[in-house]
Amino acid sequence: MKTKIWAALIAIYLAWGSTYLAIHFAVQSIPPFFMTGTRFLVAGAILYAWRRLAGDPRPTRAQWKSAGLIGTLLLVGGIGGVSWAEQSVPSGIAALIIAATPLWVVLLEVLRKHGKRPGLITLAGVAGGLAGMVILINPFESTSHQQGYNMVGIVVLLLAALSWSVGSLYSHDADLPGSALLGSGMELLAGSAGSFILGLALGEGSQLQISAITGRSVAGLAYLIVVGSLVGFVCYTWLLRAAPTELVVTYAYVNPLVAVALGSLLAQEILTPRVLMAAPLILLAVIFIQTKQGKSQVKERRLVAVGQAGGED
Protein backbone atom coordinates (compact mmCIF):
# COMPACT_ATOMS: atom_id res chain seq x y z
CA MET A 1 0.00 0.00 0.00
CA LYS A 2 2.83 2.41 0.83
CA THR A 3 4.31 1.96 -2.67
CA LYS A 4 0.92 2.68 -4.28
CA ILE A 5 0.48 5.81 -2.17
CA TRP A 6 3.83 7.26 -3.20
CA ALA A 7 3.30 6.29 -6.84
CA ALA A 8 -0.02 8.15 -6.85
CA LEU A 9 1.57 11.13 -5.07
CA ILE A 10 4.33 11.38 -7.66
CA ALA A 11 1.69 11.20 -10.39
CA ILE A 12 -0.24 14.20 -9.05
CA TYR A 13 3.01 16.07 -8.33
CA LEU A 14 3.94 15.82 -12.01
CA ALA A 15 0.45 15.91 -13.55
CA TRP A 16 -0.91 18.87 -11.63
CA GLY A 17 2.40 20.71 -11.62
CA SER A 18 2.01 21.07 -15.37
CA THR A 19 -1.69 21.96 -15.42
CA TYR A 20 -1.28 25.60 -14.38
CA LEU A 21 0.35 26.34 -17.72
CA ALA A 22 -2.22 24.22 -19.57
CA ILE A 23 -5.06 26.15 -17.91
CA HIS A 24 -3.38 29.41 -18.90
CA PHE A 25 -3.39 28.33 -22.55
CA ALA A 26 -6.90 26.82 -22.44
CA VAL A 27 -8.66 29.93 -21.07
CA GLN A 28 -7.05 32.22 -23.64
CA SER A 29 -9.89 31.52 -26.08
CA ILE A 30 -12.33 29.27 -24.15
CA PRO A 31 -14.44 30.72 -21.27
CA PRO A 32 -13.13 29.16 -18.02
CA PHE A 33 -16.20 27.35 -16.71
CA PHE A 34 -17.20 26.10 -20.15
CA MET A 35 -13.62 24.85 -20.46
CA THR A 36 -13.70 23.01 -17.13
CA GLY A 37 -17.22 21.71 -17.84
CA THR A 38 -16.02 20.16 -21.10
CA ARG A 39 -12.91 18.79 -19.43
CA PHE A 40 -14.87 17.11 -16.62
CA LEU A 41 -17.64 15.85 -18.91
CA VAL A 42 -15.28 13.95 -21.22
CA ALA A 43 -13.16 12.47 -18.41
CA GLY A 44 -16.18 11.67 -16.23
CA ALA A 45 -18.10 9.97 -19.03
CA ILE A 46 -15.10 7.78 -19.87
CA LEU A 47 -14.56 6.66 -16.26
CA TYR A 48 -18.23 6.14 -15.46
CA ALA A 49 -18.99 4.15 -18.62
CA TRP A 50 -15.84 2.06 -18.21
CA ARG A 51 -16.56 1.04 -14.63
CA ARG A 52 -20.26 0.37 -15.21
CA LEU A 53 -19.44 -1.83 -18.22
CA ALA A 54 -16.81 -3.57 -16.09
CA GLY A 55 -19.56 -4.61 -13.67
CA ASP A 56 -19.48 -2.00 -10.91
CA PRO A 57 -22.90 -1.75 -9.21
CA ARG A 58 -25.22 1.12 -10.07
CA PRO A 59 -24.61 3.98 -7.60
CA THR A 60 -27.32 4.72 -5.06
CA ARG A 61 -29.09 8.06 -4.75
CA ALA A 62 -27.14 8.78 -1.56
CA GLN A 63 -23.86 8.10 -3.35
CA TRP A 64 -24.83 10.48 -6.17
CA LYS A 65 -25.60 13.16 -3.57
CA SER A 66 -22.18 12.71 -1.99
CA ALA A 67 -20.45 12.73 -5.39
CA GLY A 68 -22.41 15.85 -6.35
CA LEU A 69 -21.27 17.73 -3.26
CA ILE A 70 -17.65 16.62 -3.64
CA GLY A 71 -17.65 17.45 -7.35
CA THR A 72 -19.04 20.90 -6.63
CA LEU A 73 -16.47 21.66 -3.93
CA LEU A 74 -13.38 20.14 -5.58
CA LEU A 75 -14.08 20.79 -9.24
CA VAL A 76 -16.43 23.76 -9.58
CA GLY A 77 -15.17 25.72 -6.58
CA GLY A 78 -11.58 24.45 -6.62
CA ILE A 79 -10.39 23.88 -10.19
CA GLY A 80 -13.07 26.13 -11.67
CA GLY A 81 -12.02 28.96 -9.37
CA VAL A 82 -8.38 28.57 -10.38
CA SER A 83 -9.30 28.54 -14.08
CA TRP A 84 -11.41 31.69 -13.74
CA ALA A 85 -8.70 33.49 -11.75
CA GLU A 86 -5.97 32.66 -14.27
CA GLN A 87 -7.64 35.05 -16.70
CA SER A 88 -6.17 37.89 -14.66
CA VAL A 89 -3.61 36.35 -12.28
CA PRO A 90 -0.28 34.88 -13.52
CA SER A 91 -0.11 31.09 -13.25
CA GLY A 92 2.88 31.24 -10.87
CA ILE A 93 1.02 33.52 -8.47
CA ALA A 94 -2.02 31.24 -8.74
CA ALA A 95 0.18 28.33 -7.67
CA LEU A 96 1.37 30.30 -4.65
CA ILE A 97 -2.15 31.18 -3.52
CA ILE A 98 -3.28 27.57 -3.89
CA ALA A 99 -0.37 26.65 -1.61
CA ALA A 100 -2.62 27.96 1.19
CA THR A 101 -4.61 24.72 0.86
CA PRO A 102 -2.69 22.88 3.65
CA LEU A 103 -3.37 25.76 6.04
CA TRP A 104 -7.09 25.49 5.35
CA VAL A 105 -6.97 21.71 5.81
CA VAL A 106 -5.18 21.95 9.16
CA LEU A 107 -7.61 24.64 10.39
CA LEU A 108 -10.70 22.75 9.23
CA GLU A 109 -9.39 19.51 10.75
CA VAL A 110 -9.13 21.27 14.13
CA LEU A 111 -12.59 22.82 13.88
CA ARG A 112 -14.54 19.77 12.75
CA LYS A 113 -16.10 17.39 15.27
CA HIS A 114 -13.58 14.83 16.52
CA GLY A 115 -10.96 16.49 14.33
CA LYS A 116 -7.29 15.89 15.03
CA ARG A 117 -5.06 18.67 16.28
CA PRO A 118 -1.87 19.05 14.23
CA GLY A 119 1.43 18.10 15.79
CA LEU A 120 4.60 20.14 15.69
CA ILE A 121 5.88 18.17 12.69
CA THR A 122 2.79 19.04 10.66
CA LEU A 123 2.93 22.71 11.66
CA ALA A 124 6.63 22.86 10.84
CA GLY A 125 5.94 21.30 7.45
CA VAL A 126 3.17 23.79 6.66
CA ALA A 127 5.33 26.74 7.71
CA GLY A 128 8.37 25.49 5.82
CA GLY A 129 6.38 24.78 2.69
CA LEU A 130 4.80 28.21 2.62
CA ALA A 131 8.16 29.85 3.29
CA GLY A 132 9.60 27.97 0.33
CA MET A 133 6.68 29.02 -1.85
CA VAL A 134 7.11 32.68 -0.91
CA ILE A 135 10.81 32.51 -1.81
CA LEU A 136 10.01 30.68 -5.04
CA ILE A 137 7.36 33.06 -6.37
CA ASN A 138 8.40 36.19 -4.43
CA PRO A 139 5.06 38.05 -4.34
CA PHE A 140 6.77 41.07 -2.76
CA GLU A 141 8.80 41.81 -5.87
CA SER A 142 8.24 45.20 -7.47
CA THR A 143 5.25 45.57 -9.77
CA SER A 144 7.62 46.23 -12.66
CA HIS A 145 8.43 42.51 -12.57
CA GLN A 146 5.04 41.22 -11.42
CA GLN A 147 2.08 42.63 -13.31
CA GLY A 148 -1.55 41.67 -13.50
CA TYR A 149 -2.15 41.35 -9.76
CA ASN A 150 -5.92 41.38 -9.73
CA MET A 151 -7.28 41.38 -6.17
CA VAL A 152 -10.58 39.84 -7.22
CA GLY A 153 -8.67 36.99 -8.84
CA ILE A 154 -6.53 36.51 -5.73
CA VAL A 155 -9.63 36.38 -3.49
CA VAL A 156 -11.18 33.82 -5.85
CA LEU A 157 -8.02 31.73 -5.57
CA LEU A 158 -8.17 31.83 -1.77
CA LEU A 159 -11.81 30.73 -1.89
CA ALA A 160 -10.88 28.02 -4.39
CA ALA A 161 -8.28 26.68 -1.94
CA LEU A 162 -10.90 26.72 0.85
CA SER A 163 -13.48 24.96 -1.34
CA TRP A 164 -10.94 22.28 -2.30
CA SER A 165 -9.99 21.75 1.36
CA VAL A 166 -13.60 21.34 2.50
CA GLY A 167 -14.28 18.87 -0.30
CA SER A 168 -11.15 16.89 0.51
CA LEU A 169 -12.07 16.53 4.18
CA TYR A 170 -15.71 15.73 3.46
CA SER A 171 -14.77 12.97 1.03
CA HIS A 172 -13.09 10.93 3.77
CA ASP A 173 -16.42 10.00 5.40
CA ALA A 174 -18.74 10.43 2.40
CA ASP A 175 -21.01 7.67 1.14
CA LEU A 176 -19.31 6.73 -2.15
CA PRO A 177 -19.07 3.56 -4.28
CA GLY A 178 -16.42 1.02 -3.35
CA SER A 179 -14.76 1.58 -6.72
CA ALA A 180 -12.59 4.70 -6.55
CA LEU A 181 -12.69 5.02 -10.35
CA LEU A 182 -16.49 4.92 -10.49
CA GLY A 183 -16.64 7.49 -7.69
CA SER A 184 -14.21 9.73 -9.56
CA GLY A 185 -16.34 9.49 -12.70
CA MET A 186 -19.44 10.49 -10.75
CA GLU A 187 -17.67 13.46 -9.20
CA LEU A 188 -16.37 14.59 -12.59
CA LEU A 189 -19.85 14.39 -14.12
CA ALA A 190 -21.28 16.37 -11.20
CA GLY A 191 -18.48 18.93 -11.54
CA SER A 192 -19.21 19.21 -15.25
CA ALA A 193 -22.88 19.96 -14.67
CA GLY A 194 -22.03 22.55 -12.00
CA SER A 195 -19.42 24.20 -14.22
CA PHE A 196 -21.79 24.58 -17.17
CA ILE A 197 -24.55 25.96 -14.94
CA LEU A 198 -22.19 28.49 -13.36
CA GLY A 199 -20.74 29.37 -16.76
CA LEU A 200 -24.20 30.10 -18.13
CA ALA A 201 -25.01 32.20 -15.05
CA LEU A 202 -21.85 34.25 -15.64
CA GLY A 203 -22.72 34.87 -19.29
CA GLU A 204 -20.12 32.56 -20.83
CA GLY A 205 -22.63 31.38 -23.41
CA SER A 206 -22.41 34.74 -25.20
CA GLN A 207 -18.62 34.86 -24.79
CA LEU A 208 -17.97 31.50 -26.45
CA GLN A 209 -16.95 31.83 -30.10
CA ILE A 210 -16.10 28.47 -31.64
CA SER A 211 -14.32 30.03 -34.62
CA ALA A 212 -12.06 32.02 -32.30
CA ILE A 213 -10.79 29.01 -30.33
CA THR A 214 -7.07 28.58 -30.97
CA GLY A 215 -5.10 25.39 -31.46
CA ARG A 216 -3.13 26.22 -28.31
CA SER A 217 -6.33 26.34 -26.25
CA VAL A 218 -7.52 23.04 -27.71
CA ALA A 219 -4.16 21.45 -26.90
CA GLY A 220 -4.35 22.83 -23.35
CA LEU A 221 -7.87 21.45 -22.92
CA ALA A 222 -6.87 18.02 -24.26
CA TYR A 223 -3.91 17.91 -21.88
CA LEU A 224 -6.14 18.84 -18.95
CA ILE A 225 -8.63 16.09 -19.82
CA VAL A 226 -6.03 13.33 -20.07
CA VAL A 227 -3.32 14.36 -17.61
CA GLY A 228 -5.21 16.67 -15.26
CA SER A 229 -8.43 14.64 -14.90
CA LEU A 230 -7.94 11.03 -16.02
CA VAL A 231 -4.53 10.75 -14.35
CA GLY A 232 -4.28 13.45 -11.70
CA PHE A 233 -7.83 13.58 -10.33
CA VAL A 234 -8.21 9.80 -10.25
CA CYS A 235 -4.97 9.47 -8.26
CA TYR A 236 -6.06 12.29 -5.96
CA THR A 237 -9.49 10.85 -5.12
CA TRP A 238 -7.93 7.43 -4.45
CA LEU A 239 -5.33 9.02 -2.18
CA LEU A 240 -8.05 10.75 -0.16
CA ARG A 241 -9.29 7.29 0.78
CA ALA A 242 -5.93 5.64 1.34
CA ALA A 243 -3.62 8.31 2.79
CA PRO A 244 -3.76 11.07 5.43
CA THR A 245 -4.97 14.45 4.22
CA GLU A 246 -1.81 16.16 5.49
CA LEU A 247 0.27 13.98 3.17
CA VAL A 248 -2.03 14.28 0.16
CA VAL A 249 -2.08 18.09 0.17
CA THR A 250 1.70 18.27 -0.11
CA TYR A 251 1.06 18.47 -3.87
CA ALA A 252 0.32 22.16 -3.24
CA TYR A 253 3.98 22.67 -2.31
CA VAL A 254 5.49 20.56 -5.07
CA ASN A 255 3.30 21.61 -8.01
CA PRO A 256 4.76 25.13 -8.32
CA LEU A 257 8.27 23.67 -8.21
CA VAL A 258 7.37 21.34 -11.08
CA ALA A 259 5.82 24.25 -12.97
CA VAL A 260 9.02 26.30 -12.65
CA ALA A 261 11.18 23.37 -13.78
CA LEU A 262 9.00 22.77 -16.84
CA GLY A 263 9.11 26.47 -17.64
CA SER A 264 12.90 26.34 -17.59
CA LEU A 265 13.06 23.27 -19.82
CA LEU A 266 10.28 24.09 -22.28
CA ALA A 267 9.95 27.87 -22.18
CA GLN A 268 13.56 28.94 -21.56
CA GLU A 269 12.73 30.45 -18.16
CA ILE A 270 15.83 31.18 -16.07
CA LEU A 271 16.45 29.20 -12.87
CA THR A 272 17.36 31.98 -10.45
CA PRO A 273 19.16 31.61 -7.09
CA ARG A 274 15.77 32.21 -5.46
CA VAL A 275 14.42 29.04 -7.09
CA LEU A 276 17.42 27.04 -5.93
CA MET A 277 16.90 28.34 -2.36
CA ALA A 278 13.20 27.45 -2.36
CA ALA A 279 13.52 23.89 -3.66
CA PRO A 280 15.08 22.34 -0.50
CA LEU A 281 12.49 24.04 1.72
CA ILE A 282 9.60 22.68 -0.32
CA LEU A 283 10.98 19.15 -0.46
CA LEU A 284 11.80 19.22 3.26
CA ALA A 285 8.22 20.27 3.99
CA VAL A 286 6.97 17.16 2.20
CA ILE A 287 9.20 14.99 4.40
CA PHE A 288 8.13 16.78 7.60
CA ILE A 289 4.44 16.39 6.90
CA GLN A 290 4.64 12.71 5.99
CA THR A 291 6.73 11.65 8.99
CA LYS A 292 5.02 10.62 12.23
CA GLN A 293 1.74 12.32 11.29
CA GLY A 294 1.56 10.43 8.03
CA LYS A 295 2.77 7.10 9.38
CA SER A 296 0.20 6.97 12.16
CA GLN A 297 -2.72 7.96 9.94
CA VAL A 298 -1.76 5.67 7.07
CA LYS A 299 -1.93 2.79 9.54
CA GLU A 300 -5.34 3.91 10.76
CA ARG A 301 -6.70 4.21 7.21
CA ARG A 302 -5.17 1.06 5.76
CA LEU A 303 -8.11 -1.21 6.62
CA VAL A 304 -10.56 1.41 5.39
CA ALA A 305 -8.65 1.78 2.13
CA VAL A 306 -8.73 -1.98 1.56
CA GLY A 307 -12.50 -1.97 1.96
CA GLN A 308 -13.16 1.15 -0.10
CA ALA A 309 -10.57 0.83 -2.85
CA GLY A 310 -9.95 -2.89 -2.90
CA GLY A 311 -9.44 -4.27 -6.37
CA GLU A 312 -8.35 -0.89 -7.79
CA ASP A 313 -4.72 -1.32 -8.84
C-alpha positions in Angstrom: 0.0 0.0 0.0 2.8 2.4 0.8 4.3 2.0 -2.7 0.9 2.7 -4.3 0.5 5.8 -2.2 3.8 7.3 -3.2 3.3 6.3 -6.8 0.0 8.1 -6.8 1.6 11.1 -5.1 4.3 11.4 -7.7 1.7 11.2 -10.4 -0.2 14.2 -9.0 3.0 16.1 -8.3 3.9 15.8 -12.0 0.5 15.9 -13.5 -0.9 18.9 -11.6 2.4 20.7 -11.6 2.0 21.1 -15.4 -1.7 22.0 -15.4 -1.3 25.6 -14.4 0.3 26.3 -17.7 -2.2 24.2 -19.6 -5.1 26.2 -17.9 -3.4 29.4 -18.9 -3.4 28.3 -22.5 -6.9 26.8 -22.4 -8.7 29.9 -21.1 -7.0 32.2 -23.6 -9.9 31.5 -26.1 -12.3 29.3 -24.1 -14.4 30.7 -21.3 -13.1 29.2 -18.0 -16.2 27.3 -16.7 -17.2 26.1 -20.1 -13.6 24.9 -20.5 -13.7 23.0 -17.1 -17.2 21.7 -17.8 -16.0 20.2 -21.1 -12.9 18.8 -19.4 -14.9 17.1 -16.6 -17.6 15.8 -18.9 -15.3 13.9 -21.2 -13.2 12.5 -18.4 -16.2 11.7 -16.2 -18.1 10.0 -19.0 -15.1 7.8 -19.9 -14.6 6.7 -16.3 -18.2 6.1 -15.5 -19.0 4.2 -18.6 -15.8 2.1 -18.2 -16.6 1.0 -14.6 -20.3 0.4 -15.2 -19.4 -1.8 -18.2 -16.8 -3.6 -16.1 -19.6 -4.6 -13.7 -19.5 -2.0 -10.9 -22.9 -1.8 -9.2 -25.2 1.1 -10.1 -24.6 4.0 -7.6 -27.3 4.7 -5.1 -29.1 8.1 -4.8 -27.1 8.8 -1.6 -23.9 8.1 -3.4 -24.8 10.5 -6.2 -25.6 13.2 -3.6 -22.2 12.7 -2.0 -20.5 12.7 -5.4 -22.4 15.8 -6.4 -21.3 17.7 -3.3 -17.7 16.6 -3.6 -17.7 17.5 -7.3 -19.0 20.9 -6.6 -16.5 21.7 -3.9 -13.4 20.1 -5.6 -14.1 20.8 -9.2 -16.4 23.8 -9.6 -15.2 25.7 -6.6 -11.6 24.5 -6.6 -10.4 23.9 -10.2 -13.1 26.1 -11.7 -12.0 29.0 -9.4 -8.4 28.6 -10.4 -9.3 28.5 -14.1 -11.4 31.7 -13.7 -8.7 33.5 -11.8 -6.0 32.7 -14.3 -7.6 35.0 -16.7 -6.2 37.9 -14.7 -3.6 36.3 -12.3 -0.3 34.9 -13.5 -0.1 31.1 -13.3 2.9 31.2 -10.9 1.0 33.5 -8.5 -2.0 31.2 -8.7 0.2 28.3 -7.7 1.4 30.3 -4.6 -2.2 31.2 -3.5 -3.3 27.6 -3.9 -0.4 26.7 -1.6 -2.6 28.0 1.2 -4.6 24.7 0.9 -2.7 22.9 3.7 -3.4 25.8 6.0 -7.1 25.5 5.3 -7.0 21.7 5.8 -5.2 22.0 9.2 -7.6 24.6 10.4 -10.7 22.7 9.2 -9.4 19.5 10.8 -9.1 21.3 14.1 -12.6 22.8 13.9 -14.5 19.8 12.8 -16.1 17.4 15.3 -13.6 14.8 16.5 -11.0 16.5 14.3 -7.3 15.9 15.0 -5.1 18.7 16.3 -1.9 19.0 14.2 1.4 18.1 15.8 4.6 20.1 15.7 5.9 18.2 12.7 2.8 19.0 10.7 2.9 22.7 11.7 6.6 22.9 10.8 5.9 21.3 7.4 3.2 23.8 6.7 5.3 26.7 7.7 8.4 25.5 5.8 6.4 24.8 2.7 4.8 28.2 2.6 8.2 29.8 3.3 9.6 28.0 0.3 6.7 29.0 -1.9 7.1 32.7 -0.9 10.8 32.5 -1.8 10.0 30.7 -5.0 7.4 33.1 -6.4 8.4 36.2 -4.4 5.1 38.0 -4.3 6.8 41.1 -2.8 8.8 41.8 -5.9 8.2 45.2 -7.5 5.2 45.6 -9.8 7.6 46.2 -12.7 8.4 42.5 -12.6 5.0 41.2 -11.4 2.1 42.6 -13.3 -1.6 41.7 -13.5 -2.1 41.3 -9.8 -5.9 41.4 -9.7 -7.3 41.4 -6.2 -10.6 39.8 -7.2 -8.7 37.0 -8.8 -6.5 36.5 -5.7 -9.6 36.4 -3.5 -11.2 33.8 -5.8 -8.0 31.7 -5.6 -8.2 31.8 -1.8 -11.8 30.7 -1.9 -10.9 28.0 -4.4 -8.3 26.7 -1.9 -10.9 26.7 0.9 -13.5 25.0 -1.3 -10.9 22.3 -2.3 -10.0 21.8 1.4 -13.6 21.3 2.5 -14.3 18.9 -0.3 -11.2 16.9 0.5 -12.1 16.5 4.2 -15.7 15.7 3.5 -14.8 13.0 1.0 -13.1 10.9 3.8 -16.4 10.0 5.4 -18.7 10.4 2.4 -21.0 7.7 1.1 -19.3 6.7 -2.1 -19.1 3.6 -4.3 -16.4 1.0 -3.4 -14.8 1.6 -6.7 -12.6 4.7 -6.5 -12.7 5.0 -10.3 -16.5 4.9 -10.5 -16.6 7.5 -7.7 -14.2 9.7 -9.6 -16.3 9.5 -12.7 -19.4 10.5 -10.7 -17.7 13.5 -9.2 -16.4 14.6 -12.6 -19.9 14.4 -14.1 -21.3 16.4 -11.2 -18.5 18.9 -11.5 -19.2 19.2 -15.3 -22.9 20.0 -14.7 -22.0 22.5 -12.0 -19.4 24.2 -14.2 -21.8 24.6 -17.2 -24.5 26.0 -14.9 -22.2 28.5 -13.4 -20.7 29.4 -16.8 -24.2 30.1 -18.1 -25.0 32.2 -15.1 -21.9 34.2 -15.6 -22.7 34.9 -19.3 -20.1 32.6 -20.8 -22.6 31.4 -23.4 -22.4 34.7 -25.2 -18.6 34.9 -24.8 -18.0 31.5 -26.5 -17.0 31.8 -30.1 -16.1 28.5 -31.6 -14.3 30.0 -34.6 -12.1 32.0 -32.3 -10.8 29.0 -30.3 -7.1 28.6 -31.0 -5.1 25.4 -31.5 -3.1 26.2 -28.3 -6.3 26.3 -26.3 -7.5 23.0 -27.7 -4.2 21.4 -26.9 -4.3 22.8 -23.4 -7.9 21.5 -22.9 -6.9 18.0 -24.3 -3.9 17.9 -21.9 -6.1 18.8 -19.0 -8.6 16.1 -19.8 -6.0 13.3 -20.1 -3.3 14.4 -17.6 -5.2 16.7 -15.3 -8.4 14.6 -14.9 -7.9 11.0 -16.0 -4.5 10.8 -14.3 -4.3 13.5 -11.7 -7.8 13.6 -10.3 -8.2 9.8 -10.3 -5.0 9.5 -8.3 -6.1 12.3 -6.0 -9.5 10.8 -5.1 -7.9 7.4 -4.5 -5.3 9.0 -2.2 -8.0 10.8 -0.2 -9.3 7.3 0.8 -5.9 5.6 1.3 -3.6 8.3 2.8 -3.8 11.1 5.4 -5.0 14.4 4.2 -1.8 16.2 5.5 0.3 14.0 3.2 -2.0 14.3 0.2 -2.1 18.1 0.2 1.7 18.3 -0.1 1.1 18.5 -3.9 0.3 22.2 -3.2 4.0 22.7 -2.3 5.5 20.6 -5.1 3.3 21.6 -8.0 4.8 25.1 -8.3 8.3 23.7 -8.2 7.4 21.3 -11.1 5.8 24.3 -13.0 9.0 26.3 -12.6 11.2 23.4 -13.8 9.0 22.8 -16.8 9.1 26.5 -17.6 12.9 26.3 -17.6 13.1 23.3 -19.8 10.3 24.1 -22.3 9.9 27.9 -22.2 13.6 28.9 -21.6 12.7 30.5 -18.2 15.8 31.2 -16.1 16.5 29.2 -12.9 17.4 32.0 -10.5 19.2 31.6 -7.1 15.8 32.2 -5.5 14.4 29.0 -7.1 17.4 27.0 -5.9 16.9 28.3 -2.4 13.2 27.4 -2.4 13.5 23.9 -3.7 15.1 22.3 -0.5 12.5 24.0 1.7 9.6 22.7 -0.3 11.0 19.2 -0.5 11.8 19.2 3.3 8.2 20.3 4.0 7.0 17.2 2.2 9.2 15.0 4.4 8.1 16.8 7.6 4.4 16.4 6.9 4.6 12.7 6.0 6.7 11.6 9.0 5.0 10.6 12.2 1.7 12.3 11.3 1.6 10.4 8.0 2.8 7.1 9.4 0.2 7.0 12.2 -2.7 8.0 9.9 -1.8 5.7 7.1 -1.9 2.8 9.5 -5.3 3.9 10.8 -6.7 4.2 7.2 -5.2 1.1 5.8 -8.1 -1.2 6.6 -10.6 1.4 5.4 -8.7 1.8 2.1 -8.7 -2.0 1.6 -12.5 -2.0 2.0 -13.2 1.2 -0.1 -10.6 0.8 -2.8 -9.9 -2.9 -2.9 -9.4 -4.3 -6.4 -8.3 -0.9 -7.8 -4.7 -1.3 -8.8 
